[in-house]
């Protein structure tokens, strides 16, 4: 978002611009071009009233400007004024104004053009023109040489020009006037202006001409001529009871100025409508803009900030991150996003600009409160999980001894009293022994689950080919018995935790063998995909498959989809795999269709993305 100080519509305008309060006439914003041209510092200029720019004899014209704005809308040509620079130099300027709203108050945006050195004969020495024009009307008997000299001077004027005497008869009408107004000099010289151009009668232009002639004033304005539908820049000078007028077509300039002012006003409206607080500062940390949201959020009115040093208004902020980051952005030219605390928690985005910084910030106190609460809850949960895991570990060890005792005594009972037991008794002993064995397996799996997700090792290069070689050796008998076909290409070396990665891969391959279709030899494929962010593992089988409604349930501890008579196990293997994978920042999911096989996918983030 652009502001006064950074907008190409205001700050970078090569013409002097300023904004003044329409009621108090105090200047409340100024661009660099105005500072350079008038010789003031920013603080000095912002301390001025528009009356201060005028010499005493022109202060009375301020009332004229107010009257003009009360009666017209849109862009308004204010006229030609004498302005005084800081060093006392007097200059002539053309001023253009446009009503805007700033800081919630009605204001006027002013653009000026220094015309001191332009149009030499009319602007720098109007007294010469005043002397020449009456001679055109009153001294037609002068020699041809004198008339030729007058004509040469007037012809040198680039603008359209005409003169009328005290009786409002044309005494001169140059070529450019002929071209713009579509009337020849021969046609108008000696005739009454109000008869030649009746469309002017009763308009502000007639009023202006009569006032200039009567009060010996000079004036400049933009005028819409209803006779041809064009806009003109008109400068009127008193001349021997009549007036001398030079003018030029400004349709294009006016359209451009109106578009410029409209765009500028729209940008100011946008700045004020954004939800974020926003301000701008120059390279000296002078505040050049401060929007309503910033006022509300930090409780400081913009009138107490504009034109002042940021750190003088907020001296206690020099010890905060903002101070360090703002200097850093100015020095490096790189934007910065950070959090800061100044009564409330703020998320701050600082962007470099040609002449300073644009800063957006918002209140994130609620979010920070939630984050802190979440961190406290996570810490408590971590402590609870550690206690639970410690309990599971201790309990697993403690339960194994009584289970071994139960199994041992059941075996002794069966051996010692075998000849005294009937078939029903031996069956009961078998049930009890099998239950003890399954209980031991559950305890061992619980022990493994409590250890999962907490690798004691650091991430190191892991050769996946070695993990698969070990698996083939460990499972050689069951692979031979079930005619397992395992397709594994040459695998990469990855950065990871060898023990949990081995446990995860072996567990998924075990499942692929265990849940094979009746009478169909298990065929398993292991693939590893290299992506910019992670290694992606795929374990594909041709087994029994899993119905879609169970795709999430199977990762929950002790969740089984089949009875123990069909498929053994405790229902904890996939829960261990999920816990391992999530511990290193990965994720696991599956694609499956009942009766057609299953593909498990999991990721191992690369070090830069972990």
C-alpha positions in Angstrom: 0.0 0.0 0.0 1.3 3.4 -1.0 1.2 6.6 1.1 2.0 10.3 0.8 5.7 9.7 1.1 6.0 6.8 -1.3 3.3 7.4 -3.8 4.2 8.3 -7.3 1.1 10.4 -7.1 2.4 12.6 -4.3 5.8 12.2 -2.9 7.5 11.5 -6.3 5.6 14.2 -8.2 8.2 16.5 -9.6 5.9 19.5 -9.0 5.5 21.0 -5.5 2.5 19.5 -3.7 0.9 20.1 -0.3 -2.3 19.5 1.5 -3.9 22.1 3.8 -6.9 22.1 6.1 -9.8 23.8 4.3 -11.0 25.4 7.6 -7.8 26.3 9.5 -5.6 26.7 6.3 -2.8 24.9 8.2 -0.5 22.8 6.0 -0.7 19.1 7.0 1.2 17.2 4.3 4.0 18.2 1.9 6.1 16.4 -0.8 9.8 16.6 -1.3 9.5 18.7 -4.4 7.9 21.5 -2.4 10.5 21.3 0.3 13.3 21.6 -2.3 11.7 24.4 -4.2 10.7 26.6 -1.3 13.8 25.8 0.8 12.0 24.7 4.0 12.6 21.6 6.1 9.7 19.3 6.5 9.0 20.3 10.1 9.2 24.0 9.1 6.8 23.6 6.1 4.3 21.6 8.2 4.3 24.4 10.7 3.1 26.9 8.0 -0.4 28.3 7.2 -1.0 28.9 3.5 -1.1 32.7 4.3 2.6 32.4 5.3 3.6 31.6 1.7 2.2 34.9 0.4 3.5 38.4 0.6 1.3 40.8 2.6 -0.3 42.3 -0.4 -1.7 39.0 -1.7 -3.0 37.5 1.6 -6.4 38.9 0.9 -6.7 36.4 -2.1 -7.1 33.5 0.3 -10.7 34.5 0.8 -11.2 34.4 -3.0 -9.9 30.8 -3.0 -12.3 29.8 -0.3 -15.2 31.3 -2.2 -14.2 29.4 -5.3 -14.1 26.1 -3.5 -17.5 26.8 -1.8 -19.1 27.2 -5.2 -17.3 24.5 -7.4 -16.5 20.8 -7.1 -13.7 18.7 -8.6 -10.4 20.2 -9.9 -10.1 24.0 -9.7 -7.6 26.3 -11.3 -6.8 28.6 -8.4 -4.9 31.2 -10.5 -1.5 32.8 -10.5 0.0 33.9 -7.2 3.1 35.5 -5.8 4.7 33.1 -3.3 7.6 33.8 -1.0 10.4 31.2 -0.5 12.1 30.8 2.9 15.0 33.0 1.7 12.5 35.8 0.8 12.7 35.3 -2.9 9.3 36.1 -4.6 8.1 33.7 -7.4 5.1 33.5 -9.6 3.2 30.2 -9.5 0.2 28.7 -11.2 -1.8 26.8 -8.5 -4.3 23.9 -9.1 -6.5 22.6 -6.3 -8.7 19.6 -5.5 -10.9 18.8 -2.5 -9.8 15.8 -0.5 -10.5 14.3 2.9 -7.5 13.8 5.2 -7.4 12.8 8.8 -11.2 12.8 8.6 -11.3 16.6 7.8 -12.0 18.5 4.6 -8.7 19.5 3.0 -7.3 20.9 -0.3 -4.6 19.2 -2.3 -2.5 21.8 -4.1 -0.2 21.4 -7.1 1.9 24.5 -8.2 4.0 25.3 -11.3 6.7 28.0 -11.1 6.0 30.3 -14.0 8.4 33.0 -13.0 10.6 32.5 -16.0 8.0 31.4 -18.6 6.1 33.5 -21.0 8.6 36.4 -20.6 6.7 39.2 -22.1 3.4 38.5 -20.3 4.6 37.1 -17.0 8.0 38.6 -16.1 7.2 42.1 -17.5 3.4 42.6 -17.6 4.0 46.3 -17.4 5.5 46.2 -20.9 2.4 44.4 -22.2 0.1 46.9 -20.4 2.0 49.7 -22.2 1.7 48.0 -25.6 -1.9 47.0 -25.5 -3.5 50.5 -25.1 -1.3 51.6 -28.0 -2.9 49.0 -30.2 -6.3 50.3 -29.4 -5.7 54.1 -29.1 -2.7 54.9 -31.3 -3.5 53.3 -34.7 -1.9 56.5 -36.2 1.6 55.4 -35.0 4.1 54.7 -37.6 4.1 51.3 -39.4 7.4 50.5 -37.8 6.1 50.9 -34.3 3.0 48.8 -35.2 5.3 46.2 -36.6 7.4 46.1 -33.4 4.2 45.7 -31.3 3.0 42.9 -33.6 6.3 41.1 -33.3 6.3 41.2 -29.6 2.7 39.9 -29.3 3.3 37.3 -32.0 6.2 35.9 -29.9 3.7 34.7 -27.3 3.2 31.0 -27.7 -0.3 31.1 -26.0 -3.4 32.4 -27.6 -3.8 36.1 -26.9 -6.3 38.9 -27.4 -6.9 42.3 -25.9 -10.0 44.4 -25.5 -10.3 48.1 -24.7 -12.4 49.8 -22.0 -15.4 49.6 -24.3 -14.9 45.8 -24.6 -13.9 46.0 -28.3 -11.1 43.7 -29.6 -7.9 45.5 -30.3 -5.7 42.4 -30.9 -6.3 38.8 -31.7 -3.3 36.6 -32.5 -2.9 33.5 -34.7 -3.2 31.0 -31.9 -6.4 32.7 -30.7 -7.7 32.4 -34.2 -6.9 28.7 -34.3 -8.4 27.8 -30.9 -11.6 29.9 -31.2 -12.2 29.5 -34.9 -12.5 33.2 -35.6 -10.2 35.4 -37.7 -8.6 38.6 -36.4 -10.2 40.5 -39.3 -13.6 39.2 -38.2 -13.3 40.3 -34.6 -11.0 43.4 -34.3 -13.1 46.4 -33.4 -16.1 44.4 -32.4 -17.6 44.0 -29.0 -16.4 40.8 -27.2 -19.9 40.0 -25.8 -21.4 40.1 -29.3 -18.7 38.0 -30.9 -18.8 35.4 -28.1 -22.3 35.5 -26.6 -21.7 32.2 -24.8 -19.5 34.0 -22.3 -22.2 36.5 -21.3 -23.4 35.8 -17.8 -20.6 33.4 -16.9 -17.9 33.6 -14.3 -15.5 34.7 -17.1 -17.5 37.9 -17.8 -17.6 38.6 -14.1 -13.8 38.1 -13.9 -13.0 40.4 -16.8 -15.1 43.2 -15.4 -13.6 42.9 -12.0 -10.0 42.8 -13.4 -10.7 45.9 -15.5 -12.5 47.8 -12.7 -10.1 47.0 -9.8 -6.8 46.8 -11.7 -6.3 43.2 -10.6 -4.8 40.3 -12.5 -6.2 36.8 -12.3 -5.8 33.3 -13.6 -8.3 30.4 -13.7 -9.4 27.3 -15.5 -12.6 28.0 -17.5 -15.0 25.7 -19.4 -16.1 27.6 -22.5 -19.6 26.5 -23.3 -19.2 27.8 -26.9 -16.9 25.0 -27.9 -17.0 22.6 -24.9 -13.3 23.0 -24.2 -11.3 23.8 -21.0 -8.9 26.7 -21.1 -6.2 28.1 -18.8 -7.0 31.8 -18.8 -4.8 34.6 -17.5 -6.3 38.1 -17.4 -4.4 41.3 -16.9 -5.7 44.9 -16.6 -4.8 47.0 -19.6 -5.8 50.7 -20.0 -9.3 50.2 -18.7 -9.7 47.0 -20.6 -8.1 43.6 -20.3 -5.4 41.6 -22.0 -6.0 37.8 -22.0 -3.8 34.9 -22.8 -5.1 31.4 -22.8 -4.4 27.8 -23.9 -6.4 24.6 -24.3 -5.9 22.3 -21.3 -8.3 19.5 -22.0 -5.5 16.9 -21.8 -3.8 18.5 -18.8 -7.1 18.8 -17.0 -8.1 15.2 -17.7 -4.7 14.0 -16.5 -4.9 16.2 -13.4 -8.4 15.0 -12.5 -7.3 11.4 -13.1 -4.2 12.0 -10.9 -6.2 13.6 -8.1 -8.9 10.9 -8.3 -6.3 8.2 -8.1 -4.6 9.9 -5.2 -7.9 10.3 -3.3 -8.7 6.7 -4.0 -5.4 5.6 -2.7 -5.9 7.6 0.5 -9.3 6.0 0.9 -7.8 2.5 0.4 -5.1 3.2 3.0 -7.8 4.2 5.5 -10.0 1.3 4.7 -7.5 -1.5 5.2 -7.8 -3.6 8.3 -4.2 -3.4 9.3 -2.6 -0.5 11.1 -0.3 1.3 8.7 2.3 4.1 8.8 5.2 5.4 6.8 8.5 7.0 7.9 11.3 8.6 6.0 15.0 7.6 6.3 15.3 9.9 9.3 12.4 8.1 11.0 10.1 11.1 10.6 6.5 9.9 10.5 4.8 10.8 7.1 1.6 8.9 7.5 -0.4 7.2 10.2 -3.8 5.7 9.5 -6.9 5.4 11.6 -6.3 1.8 12.6 -2.8 2.7 13.9 -4.4 5.5 15.9 -6.9 3.1 17.4 -4.4 0.3 18.1 -1.6 2.3 19.7 -3.8 5.1 21.1 -1.8 7.9 19.5 -3.5 10.5 17.3 -1.9 11.1 13.9 -1.8 14.9 14.5 0.6 14.1 17.4 2.9 12.0 15.0 2.9 13.4 11.5 6.2 15.3 10.9 7.7 14.0 14.2 10.5 11.5 14.8 9.0 8.1 15.6 11.4 7.4 18.5 10.8 10.8 20.1 7.1 9.9 20.3 7.8 6.3 21.4 11.2 6.6 23.3 10.6 3.3 25.2 10.5 1.4 21.9 14.2 1.8 21.2 14.8 -1.4 23.2 12.2 -3.4 21.3 12.7 -5.6 18.2 11.0 -2.9 16.0 14.0 -0.5 16.5 16.5 -3.1 15.4 14.4 -4.4 12.5 13.5 -1.0 11.1 17.2 -0.1 10.9 18.0 -3.4 9.4 15.4 -3.0 6.6 16.7 0.5 5.8 20.3 -0.8 5.7 19.7 -4.0 3.7 16.7 -3.1 1.6 15.1 -6.4 2.5 11.6 -6.6 4.1 11.2 -8.1 7.5 8.4 -9.8 9.4 8.5 -10.1 13.1 6.6 -10.0 16.4 6.8 -7.3 19.0 5.1 -6.4 22.2 4.1 -2.8 23.0 1.2 -3.2 25.4 -0.3 -5.7 23.0 1.3 -8.3 20.8 1.9 -7.1 17.3 2.7 -8.9 14.0 4.8 -6.4 12.1 5.7 -6.3 8.4 8.3 -3.7 7.4 9.0 -2.9 3.7 11.7 -0.7 2.3 10.8 2.2 0.0 13.0 4.7 -1.9 12.7 7.3 0.9 12.1 5.2 4.0 9.8 2.4 5.2 6.2 1.3 4.9 5.0 -0.6 8.0 1.9 -2.7 8.4 1.0 -4.2 11.8 -1.9 -6.0 13.5 -2.9 -7.0 17.0 -2.2 -10.7 17.5 -2.6 -10.7 21.3 -5.5 -13.2 21.1 -3.4 -15.5 18.9 -0.4 -15.2 21.1 -2.5 -16.0 24.2 -3.8 -19.1 22.5 -0.3 -20.1 21.4 1.0 -19.7 24.9 -1.9 -21.7 26.3 -1.3 -24.4 23.6 2.4 -24.5 24.5 1.5 -25.0 28.2 -1.0 -27.7 27.3 1.6 -29.4 25.0 4.2 -29.3 27.7 1.7 -30.8 30.1 0.8 -33.4 27.5 4.4 -34.2 26.9 4.9 -34.7 30.7 1.8 -36.9 30.8 3.0 -38.9 27.8 6.4 -39.4 29.3 4.8 -40.6 32.6 2.5 -42.9 30.6 5.3 -44.3 28.6 7.4 -44.8 31.7 4.4 -46.5 33.3 4.0 -48.8 30.3 7.7 -49.6 30.3 7.7 -50.5 34.0 4.4 -52.3 33.8 5.6 -54.3 30.8 8.6 -55.5 32.7 6.8 -56.2 35.9 4.0 -58.2 34.2 6.4 -60.5 32.4 7.6 -62.3 35.6 4.1 -63.4 36.8 3.3 -64.4 33.2 6.4 -66.6 33.1 5.4 -68.1 36.4 1.9 -68.9 35.2 3.2 -70.4 32.0 5.8 -72.5 33.8 3.3 -73.9 36.4 0.8 -74.7 33.7 3.5 -76.6 31.7 4.6 -78.5 34.9 0.9 -79.3 35.7 0.5 -80.7 32.2 3.7 -82.8 32.4 3.3 -84.1 35.9 -0.4 -84.9 35.9 -0.8 -85.8 32.3 -2.1 -89.3 33.1 -4.6 -87.9 35.5 -6.1 -85.3 33.3 -8.9 -85.9 30.9 -9.2 -84.2 27.5 -11.3 -81.4 28.9 -8.6 -80.5 31.5 -5.8 -80.6 28.9 -8.0 -78.3 26.7 -8.4 -75.8 29.6 -4.6 -75.8 30.2 -4.1 -75.1 26.5 -6.5 -72.2 26.6 -4.7 -70.8 29.7 -1.2 -71.3 28.2 -2.3 -69.7 24.9 -3.8 -66.7 26.8 -0.5 -66.2 28.7 1.5 -66.3 25.5 -0.8 -63.7 23.9 -0.6 -61.6 27.0 3.1 -61.7 26.9 3.1 -60.6 23.2 0.8 -57.7 24.1 3.1 -56.7 26.8 6.1 -56.8 24.5 4.2 -54.8 21.8 3.3 -52.3 24.5 6.9 -52.0 25.4 7.8 -51.4 21.7 5.0 -48.8 21.4 6.3 -46.9 24.4 9.7 -46.8 22.9 8.5 -45.8 19.4 8.8 -42.2 18.3 11.7 -41.5 20.6 14.9 -42.4 18.6 17.9 -42.3 20.8 20.2 -41.9 17.8 20.9 -38.9 15.7 20.0 -38.8 12.0 22.7 -40.5 10.0 23.0 -41.8 6.4 21.0 -45.1 6.2 21.5 -47.6 3.4 18.1 -48.9 2.6 19.5 -51.8 0.7 21.1 -53.1 3.9 17.7 -52.9 5.7 16.0 -55.1 3.0 19.0 -57.6 3.0 18.5 -58.0 6.8 14.8 -58.5 6.3 15.3 -61.3 3.7 17.6 -63.1 6.1 15.3 -62.7 9.1 12.2 -63.8 7.2 13.7 -66.3 4.9 11.7 -69.3 6.3 8.3 -67.6 6.1 9.1 -66.2 2.7 10.0 -69.6 1.5 7.0 -71.3 3.0 4.6 -68.8 1.5 6.4 -68.4 -1.9 6.8 -64.6 -1.3 8.0 -62.6 -4.3 9.6 -59.4 -3.2 10.5 -56.8 -5.9 13.0 -54.2 -4.7 15.0 -52.0 -7.0 18.4 -50.5 -6.1 17.6 -48.2 -3.1 19.2 -44.9 -2.1 21.1 -43.9 1.0 18.9 -41.5 3.0 19.4 -39.4 6.1 17.3 -40.8 8.9 17.1 -42.8 12.1 18.1 -46.4 11.3 16.3 -48.3 14.2 12.8 -46.8 13.8 13.1 -46.8 10.0 14.0 -50.5 10.0 11.2 -51.3 12.4 8.7 -49.4 10.2 9.8 -51.0 6.9 9.9 -54.5 8.4 6.5 -54.1 10.0 4.9 -53.0 6.7 6.5 -55.9 4.8 5.4 -58.3 7.5 1.8 -57.1 7.1 2.0 -57.5 3.4 3.0 -61.2 3.9 0.5 -61.8 6.7 -2.6 -60.5 5.0 -2.2 -62.5 1.8 -5.2 -63.9 -0.1 -5.9 -67.6 0.3 -4.0 -69.5 -2.4 -2.3 -66.5 -3.9 1.4 -66.2 -3.3 2.3 -62.7 -1.8 3.8 -60.4 -4.3 5.3 -57.2 -2.7 6.9 -54.2 -4.3 9.0 -51.6 -2.5 9.5 -48.2 -4.2 11.3 -45.1 -3.0 10.5 -41.8 -4.7 12.9 -38.8 -4.5 11.1 -35.4 -4.2 12.5 -32.0 -3.4 11.1 -32.1 0.2 11.2 -35.7 1.2 11.7 -39.4 0.3 8.4 -41.0 -0.3 8.2 -44.8 0.4 5.5 -47.1 -1.3 4.9 -50.7 -0.1 2.5 -52.4 -2.6 1.0 -55.9 -2.1 -1.6 -58.1 -3.7 -3.3 -59.2 -0.5 -6.8 -59.1 0.9 -7.1 -55.3 0.8 -8.9 -53.0 3.3 -12.4 -51.4 3.0 -12.2 -47.6 2.8 -14.1 -47.1 6.1 -11.2 -48.8 7.9 -8.4 -46.8 6.4 -8.0 -44.6 9.5 -9.1 -47.1 12.1 -6.2 -49.5 11.4 -3.6 -47.0 12.8 -5.3 -46.9 16.2 -3.6 -49.1 18.8 -5.3 -52.5 19.4 -7.7 -52.0 16.5 -8.1 -55.3 14.6 -10.2 -56.0 11.5 -10.0 -59.8 11.7 -10.3 -62.4 14.5 -7.2 -64.1 15.8 -8.1 -67.4 14.2 -7.7 -65.9 10.8 -4.7 -63.6 11.4 -2.5 -63.4 14.5 -1.1 -60.3 16.1 -2.1 -57.8 18.7 -3.3 -54.9 16.4 -0.4 -52.6 17.5 2.0 -52.9 14.5 0.6 -50.0 12.4 0.2 -47.8 15.5 3.9 -48.3 16.1 4.7 -47.5 12.4 2.6 -44.3 12.6 4.2 -43.1 15.8 7.7 -43.7 14.3 6.9 -41.8 11.1 5.3 -38.9 12.8 8.2 -38.6 15.2 10.5 -37.7 12.3 8.0 -35.3 10.8 6.6 -37.6 8.1 3.1 -38.9 7.5 1.6 -42.3 6.5 -1.5 -43.1 4.4 -2.8 -45.9 2.2 -4.7 -46.7 -1.0 -6.6 -50.0 -0.9 -9.5 -51.9 -2.4 -10.9 -55.0 -0.8 -9.7 -58.1 -2.6 -7.2 -56.3 -4.8 -4.3 -55.4 -2.5 -3.0 -52.4 -0.5 -0.4 -49.7 -1.0 1.1 -48.0 2.1 2.8 -44.7 1.6 5.0 -42.8 4.1 7.4 -39.9 3.9 10.8 -39.2 5.4 11.5 -35.4 5.2 14.9 -34.3 4.0 17.0 -32.4 6.6 16.2 -29.0 5.1 12.5 -29.7 5.3 12.2 -31.6 8.5 
